[in-house]
């Protein structure tokens, strides 16, 4: 099938969450957003040219990979222009058929794989257009304890809320692990939840078609009777709609639940209360929502347990100044391993290029974990990175004669340069030699482009 013959799909890039910006919608006197999109005009709002354009821009910005048809974001724009009348008309008449998603498996750090479903670019645009209009309808209905894929909310806010409850005495955490959550959503239950708020039957049917579009694996189309594969713009919203029932149920019982997508923490004051909540949560999730709870990974722990409590990559600690947020040891280990890979001395790249890559990674990492209390760790990372780069440079100089010449250029006396250059010590030990540290000083590394992790971390806290 050629791209020109593509059967009724549009084209805007992939995102992993619904549109969270530029909300429309009036609010009623009680503070809830009015359901102005509940009527039969909802589909027209979705197909409105401005809404579709906004969806395309969002998909394009997310730079998703092609789906099963191979159409890229760049290919999609001319296709959309050519079918600008035909595509909306097909959707209005109920003739639009989403294509199966392309299955991609992503290895998990703790083993196993996460299955992603990559829709075609056109399907992603239409999903995004739907999400932009459904989000304002469902957003006011979501629990305050829900933080994932919602406007103005973040993982950092979620762990800060856990910290707040811990300070109030809720120091027992029930960690709930759902087995393959996105792959096991019950379609009938989910569609009933959508129908409760969406009165335009054409939109309900369109959402259902995306759920039933199937998965393409090894050239074979597999029907999807349950689940909403991660990877499409609509999936996070549908996942929040589904688990909102659990959030509200627990909220009605006076239980504190913090949830980020399918990462769930239920808080209690005592371990005994935690055990009761673990069992009652299992009964509701499995009995009412037909989900599967992984009882091997679901557990009751203290929020201060360094190894056992891990939520969104964070942990909590308690010191003389009270409760604080820490980065979990596994998250630190994973980041340090990434830095090792980036500074691998076998890659042969210019050291300034490597430093630039390290800077980009650290900025991004601190953008997520920067709220944690880890000043001493960042100081240690600075020392470790400087040594890594001295080792990197030392290997690039290769021959003893080259090392002598470069060390002398950097101000070392000839005898000292010979002493270290002809040493048989390994790269890591040589990088710690006083003469090497003097020649390749902290100042010179900074001038070459090595960023101070501690400085970046402290600048975040000063700005905050």
N, C-alpha and C positions, 0 to 999 in steps of 0.2 A: 504493500500500500504506500503510495507516495504521500508526501506531506500535503499536497494540494487536494488529495482525495480524503483527507482525515475526516472521519465521520462525526462532525458536530462537537468539536471541542475548541476552546479558545486558547489564549496563551500568556500567562503571567507566572514568574518564578515561585519556587517553593519557599515556604516558611515553616517554622516549627511551632508557631503559635498564631492565634487569631489576631486580627487588626485590633490594636489597643489604643489607637489615637483618634482624634477628631470625632468624638462621639456626637451624634445628633440625638434629639429627643428631648421633649419637655418633661418637667417633673411636676407631679401632682402636689396637692397641699400636704399630704402626709410624707413627702420626701421621696416617694418611689417614682421611678420613671414611668410615664404613661405608656400604655400599650398601643401607641398610634400605628404600629406596624402589624397589629394582629389581624387586620382585615385582609380582604382579597387583593389589596394593593401591594402586599409585601413582595411578591415576585417582581412587580414593576420597579420597586425600589432596588431590588437586587440587579435588575437588568438595565437600570438607569445608566446612561453613558458615563456620567461623572463617577458613579460607583465602580463601574467596570474599569475605568481608567486608573482610578486609585488602587484597585486590586492589582492591575498589571504592574504598576510602579512598585508596589510592595513585593510582588513575586520577583520582579527583576532585581530589586535590591537584595533579596535573599540568595540570589545566584544558585538556584537549585540545579541538580543534574537532570538530564533528559529522562523521560519515562520510556515506556516500551516502544514508542513510535520514533524515538531518536530526535524529536524536535527540540531544539534549544530555545532559550529565551529570545535570542536574536532572530531565529527562524519564525518565531510565533508572531511577531509584530506585523509583517506583511501578510501573513495568513489571516490574522484577525481583521486587518483592513479589508481584505478581499471578501471575508464572510461576515462583515459587521451587521448585515441585515439578516442573513440566513441563520446565524448562530442563535441570537435571541429568539427568533421565530420558532426554531426547533425546540427550544426550552419551553416556550409558552405553550406549544402544542403537545408537550409531554413526549416528544420524540427523541430527545437528547439522551444518548447512552454513554455514560462515562466508561473510559477504557480501564482494563485491569491495571493494578499498580505493579511496578517492577520491584520485586523483592530484593532487599539488600541486607545482609547480616553484618552487624557491627560487634566485634568482640567486647565483652565486658571485662573490666579490670579484675574482677573476682572469679572469672571463669564463665563459660556459657556465652551466649550471643543475644544481642537485642535485634529483633527483626524490624527493619524499617520498610515501609511501603512507599515507593516514589511514584506519585501520579504523573501523568503527562503534564506538560507545561500548561496546556489549555485547561485541563481539569483543575489544576492548581489555581488558576485565575478565577474560575467559576466558584471553586470552594472558598477562595478568599473573599469574593464578592458576597457570597452567602454569609460568611462569618462576620463581615463588616455590618450586616444588617441584623443578624441574630444576636450578636454580642450585647447591644444596648437593651435588648428584651430580657435576656437572662442575667445580665450582670447584677441588677439590683436584688435578684433572688438568691444570689450566692451567699454563703456563710462568711462571716468576718474572719473565720479561721482558715479560709482557703486563700492561698497565695500564688499558686502556679498559673502562669499564662493569663494573668489578669492585669488590666491597666493600673498603673501606679503601684504595683505590688512586686515583690521580688523575694528571692531566696534569703537574702540578708534580713529582710523584714520578718520572715518566718522564724529564723533562728533567734532573732531579737525578741520575738514574742515568747518563744520557749524560755528564754532567759528571764523575761518578765514574770512568767508564771513560777519559775523556779525560785525567784526572790520572794514570791508570795507563799512558798511552802510546798508547791507541787514539784517534788523532787524525784518522783518515780515516773519513769517513762515507759509506755507500752509502745514498742516499735512494731508496726504492722507491715508485713511484707505480702503484697498481693502477687500471686503467681501469674505471670504473663497478662497483666491487667488489660493493656490495650488490645490484646488479641482475644480476650474472652468476654467483652461486653455483650450482654444479651440484647439482640436487636429489637425484640418485641418490647422489652422493658424500656429501652432507650427511646424508641419511637413514641411510646406512650407518654414519656416525659416531655418530648418535643411537642407533641400534640396538645399538651396541657396549656402551652403558652403560644403556640403558632397556629393560627386559625386558617391560614391560606393552605389548602390541601395540596396545591401544586408544589409549594415549597417543601412540605412534609414528604411528598413523593420524590422530589429531587434529592433530598437528603438521604432518603432510603436507598435510592439508586446508587449513590456513592458508597454507602455501606455494603451494598450487594455487588459492587463492580468486579470483585474477584481479584486474585493475585496471579501473576505470571511467574512461574518457576520452571527453569529448564525447558522453556518453550511450550509448557503446558499451562492452560488456564485452570486455576483451582477456585472453586466457588467459595465465597465467604459467607458462612451462616451465622457467624458471630464475630465480634471485634471491630475495632476501628484502627487500622494500621497506622502507626506513628509515621509521620513524614508529610502528611497533607495539612493545609491550613485549617481545615475544619475539625480535625481529630482532637486537638487540645480542648476546644470548646465543648465538644460532645462528651469527652472524658470528664470534664468538670460538671456538666449537667448530670451525668450519671452518678458520680460520687457525692453530689450535693445532697442527695437523699440521706446518705450516711452522716454527713456533716450536720444536717438539720435534726436528724434523729438523736444524735449524741448531744447536740446543743439543747434540745428539748428536755433531756435528762439532767441537764446541768453539768455535763462533762466537757472539759476543755480539749478540743481537737485542733491540731495544727497540721495542715495538709498542703503539700506542694505537688500537684498532679497526683501520682499514685504513691508518693512518699508520705507516710502518715505517722504522726506521733500523738498518742492519747496520754494525757497527764493525770496523775493521781498523787495523793498525799502520802500513801503508804504502799509497800509492796503487796500487801494483802488486797487492797483495793485495786491495785494494778492487775493482779491475777484475775479478779472478777471482771474487770473491764476487757481484758484480753479475750475471755470466753464470751462475754456478751457481744463484743465486736465481731468475733468469728461467727456467732449465730446470725447476726444481722447481715453481714456481708455475704455469707454463704447461703443463708436461708432466704433472705428477701431480695438480694441483688444478684444472686446466682454467680458470685465470684469465687475464686479459689484462694484461700489464705495459706501461705507457706508457713506451716507451724514450726519448721526447723529454724527459720530465720526470724519469725515473729517471736518477740520475747519481752520480758519485763526486766528493766535495768534501772539503776540509779542514773540520773542525768549527769552525775559527776564521774561516772565510770569511764576512764580514759579510753579504754579499748572497746568496750561494749556499746557505749552510746555514740552513735554517728548519725547525723541528720544533715543531708545536703552537703556533705563534706566537712561539716563543722562538729565541734564538741563543746562542752561547757566545763569550766573549772571554778573553783572557789578558793579565794585567798583572803588576806587580811582586809582587802578593800571590797570584798563581796564577790558576787558572781561575775564571771567574765566569759567572753566567747573566745574559744581557741580553734585553731585549725586542726582537724583530726590528723593523727600521725600518718594514716594511709594517704591522705591528701598531700601532706608534706613530702612523703616518700615518692609519690607519683610525680610531683613537680620537680623534685631534685633529679629524678631519673630522666625527665625530659630535658633538663638543663645539661645533664651529662651527655645526652645524645647531641644536643645543639653544639656543645663544645668539644665533641670528639676530635682528638688530635689526628685522626686518620683521614679526615675529609679534604684536607689540602686547600681550603679556601683562605682568602685574605682575612687576616684577623679582624679587621674593621668590619667586614661583612658579617662575620660571626657575631661580633659584639652588637651589631644592629639587630640581628635576629633575636639575640638574647634579650635585648631591651624591649622589643615588641612583645615577646612572650611574657616577660615579667610584668609589664604594664597591664596586659590582659589578665594575668593571674591575680595580681593585686586588685584589679578592678572588681574581682569577685570575692577574694578572701581578705581584702584589706581591712575589713571591719574587725578582724580577729586580733586578739592581744598576742603579738609575737615579735616584739621589738628585739629581744635577745636572739631569736632564731634568724631574723633578717640580718643582724650584725654578723652572725656566724656564716650566713650565706655569702655575705660580702667578702669575707676572708677566704672562703672556699673558692669562690669564683675568680678572685684575683690569682690564687694559686693555679687554678685550672688554666687560666689564660697565660700565665708565665710558662706553664708546661707546654701549652699549645705553641707559643712562640719559640721555646727552646727546641722543640722537635723540628720546626720549620727551618731553623738555622742549620740543622743536620750535622755538618762536619765540624770538628773541633776548631779548625782554622777559621771558619766562618764565624763561629761563636766568639772566638778571641777578638776578631776584627770588630764585630758588632758591640761587644761588651766595652771595648776601648773607646768606640765612638760615643758610647753612653756614659763615659767618664771614669771607667775603672782603670786602675793601674795595670800595666802589662802583666806583671807577675800574678796579680789576683785573677786577671782574665784567664791566664794559662792554667792556674790552679783549678778553677771550676770547669773550664772548657774541656780539659782532658780527664776529668773525673769519670769513674765508671758507674757512678750512681744512676739509678733509673730516673726517668723524666719527672715523676712525681716528687722524688726526694730532691732532685736538682732544683726544682721550682721553689723549694723552701730554703735553699742556700742563701746565706746573707748577701753574698756578692750579686747573685741573680736578683734578689729583692731590691738591692740598692740600684742596680742598673735599670731594671724594669720596675720602676717605682710605682706606687699607687697613683701618684700624680700623672706619670706618663701614661698609665693605663687609662686613666680618666680622660686625658687629652686625646687618646686614640678612639674613645667612644664607649668605654666600659661604664655603664650606669651603676650607681650605688643603689642596691636594693633597699637599704635602710633609709636613704634619702627619699626615695620614691614613697616608701611606706609612711614615713613621717610627714611628707607633704600631703598625703591623703588625709591624715588625721588633723593636720592644721587646717586644711580646707573644710573638713567636716565640722 
